């Protein structure tokens, strides 16, 4: 529906590039080749004289990631409608933040210590201690929220800013330019991707993230290099290794969402003028990517 664990691979890095509201990131220099001859993480769907451009987003970047390649900027200028995963401004407003806190907190009488194993609790306590934090501050929070908080702290320490993500860049441009803006998912839906995980799955994700925090920077650099060069094959292989052993999370965060988005393409083709769709780059590579699903539906989709 549309709304107006092995060294070298890192699950939290991939998840960070899937969810628009996960506002943390890692280093990457994604400036274009001056000659602008290389391929980009950008595809064009052409159908009966209409075009939908699909741009893979890195949700978290640094200032030196700009300017973007001229080819990407030109496509933005020719599109009357811009599609995003969710309304980024609404996610920063008080109602959304309050809703997230409500989902993140245990009810009175429940604590983190009562809901995860002693071993996991000990690992978390040690990780927080090294960061100069006491675990008492996190007793009321559920594991999924602590997972995001840990990733946030590490990525912010590395200097990455969600305000410089590709999606935020074009969101601000589109709002200022008066473009029609369409949102694929509500903010609540994106929150529930994490908040709706079962108790044991939340704990597994927390354990994995704690193990991988120390390699986030180097792995993000690898993934971002694939984005910069438009290498969907290698990014797909990176994702497959990152989600190895987590097929349920792959379905939840990637394929199920891709399938929902494909169902809305026909409506976008009815829009006046060309359309730019900006979604997490990980949705455009790997098994059952958005690009593959569109081709299976008979659409002609070519990388630019």
Residue pairs with C-beta under 8 A, 6 or more apart in sequence:
1 260
1 264
2 83
2 182
2 183
2 184
2 264
2 267
2 268
3 86
3 87
3 182
3 183
3 184
3 185
3 186
4 180
4 181
4 182
4 183
5 11
5 208
5 211
5 212
5 244
5 245
6 241
6 244
7 215
8 215
8 219
8 222
8 241
9 219
9 238
9 241
9 242
9 244
10 212
10 215
10 216
10 219
10 220
10 242
11 205
11 208
11 209
11 212
11 242
11 243
11 246
11 249
12 147
12 151
12 208
12 209
12 212
12 213
12 216
13 26
13 212
13 216
13 219
13 220
13 223
13 242
14 223
14 238
14 239
14 242
14 243
14 282
15 22
15 249
15 253
16 22
16 24
16 25
16 26
16 59
16 60
16 151
16 155
16 220
17 25
17 57
17 58
17 59
17 60
17 223
17 280
17 281
17 282
18 253
18 254
18 280
18 282
18 283
19 59
19 85
19 190
19 193
19 194
19 253
19 280
20 57
20 59
20 84
20 85
20 86
20 88
20 91
20 167
20 190
20 280
21 86
21 88
21 91
21 187
21 190
21 191
22 59
22 148
22 151
23 59
23 60
23 152
23 162
23 165
24 60
24 148
24 151
24 152
24 154
24 155
24 156
24 160
24 162
25 58
25 59
25 60
25 61
25 155
25 160
25 161
25 162
25 165
25 220
26 60
26 155
26 158
26 160
26 216
26 217
26 219
26 220
26 221
26 224
27 62
27 158
27 159
27 160
27 217
27 220
27 221
27 224
28 58
28 61
28 62
28 65
28 220
28 221
28 224
28 225
28 227
28 228
29 64
29 65
29 224
29 228
30 58
30 61
30 65
30 68
30 224
30 227
30 228
31 64
31 65
31 66
31 67
31 68
31 69
32 38
32 40
32 67
32 68
32 69
32 70
32 71
32 72
33 69
36 69
36 70
36 71
38 229
38 230
39 229
39 230
39 303
39 304
40 55
40 69
40 71
40 72
40 230
40 303
40 304
41 55
41 56
41 227
41 230
41 232
41 281
41 284
42 53
42 54
42 55
42 56
42 71
42 72
42 75
42 230
42 303
42 304
43 53
43 54
43 284
43 291
43 301
43 302
43 303
43 304
44 51
44 52
44 53
44 54
44 301
44 302
44 304
45 51
45 52
45 53
45 54
45 265
45 294
45 299
45 300
45 301
46 300
46 302
47 269
47 299
47 300
48 269
50 269
50 271
50 274
50 275
51 274
51 275
52 265
52 268
52 269
52 274
52 275
52 276
52 277
53 75
53 79
53 274
53 275
53 276
53 277
53 304
54 277
54 279
54 284
54 290
54 291
54 301
55 72
55 75
55 166
55 170
55 276
55 277
55 278
55 279
56 166
56 227
56 279
56 280
56 281
56 282
56 283
56 284
56 285
57 165
57 166
57 167
57 278
57 279
57 280
57 281
58 65
58 165
58 166
58 224
58 227
58 281
59 162
59 165
59 166
59 167
59 168
59 280
60 155
60 160
60 161
60 162
60 164
60 165
61 160
61 161
61 164
61 165
61 166
62 159
62 160
62 161
62 164
63 161
63 164
65 164
66 164
66 169
67 73
68 166
68 169
71 304
75 274
75 276
75 304
76 82
76 170
76 173
76 276
78 274
79 179
79 273
79 274
79 275
79 276
80 179
80 180
80 271
80 272
80 273
80 274
80 275
81 179
81 180
81 181
81 182
81 268
81 271
81 273
81 274
81 275
81 276
82 170
82 171
82 174
82 179
82 180
82 181
82 182
82 275
82 276
82 277
82 278
83 181
83 182
83 183
83 184
83 268
83 275
83 276
83 277
83 278
83 279
84 167
84 170
84 171
84 181
84 182
84 183
84 184
84 278
84 279
85 167
85 183
85 184
85 185
85 190
85 278
85 279
85 280
86 183
86 184
86 185
86 186
86 187
86 189
86 190
87 181
87 183
87 187
88 167
88 168
88 171
89 171
89 175
90 96
90 187
91 187
91 190
96 187
99 187
99 188
99 191
100 145
100 191
103 142
103 145
103 191
103 192
103 195
104 141
104 142
104 144
104 145
104 195
105 140
105 141
105 142
106 112
106 115
106 140
106 141
106 142
111 139
111 140
112 121
112 135
112 138
112 139
112 140
112 141
112 142
112 143
112 146
113 121
113 139
115 142
115 143
115 199
115 203
116 124
116 143
116 203
116 206
117 203
120 203
120 206
120 207
121 135
123 207
123 210
124 135
124 138
124 146
124 206
124 210
125 135
127 150
127 210
127 213
128 134
128 135
128 138
129 135
131 153
138 146
138 149
141 149
142 195
142 202
143 202
143 203
143 205
143 206
144 194
144 195
144 197
144 202
144 205
144 206
145 194
146 206
147 194
147 202
147 205
147 206
147 209
148 194
150 206
150 209
150 210
150 213
151 209
151 213
151 216
154 213
154 216
155 216
158 216
158 217
162 168
166 278
167 278
167 279
167 280
170 276
170 278
171 181
171 278
173 179
174 181
175 181
180 271
182 268
184 260
184 261
184 264
184 279
185 257
193 252
193 253
194 202
197 205
197 252
201 248
201 249
204 246
205 249
208 246
212 219
222 238
223 235
223 238
225 231
226 232
226 234
226 235
226 238
226 285
227 235
227 281
230 303
232 284
232 285
232 289
232 291
232 303
233 285
235 281
235 282
235 285
235 286
236 285
236 286
236 287
236 289
237 286
239 254
239 282
239 285
239 286
240 286
240 287
243 249
243 250
250 287
254 282
254 283
254 286
254 288
255 287
255 288
257 283
258 283
258 288
258 289
258 290
258 293
259 288
259 293
261 279
261 283
261 290
262 290
262 293
262 294
262 297
265 294
265 297
265 299
268 275
268 277
269 275
279 290
283 289
283 290
284 290
284 291
285 291
291 301
294 301
295 301
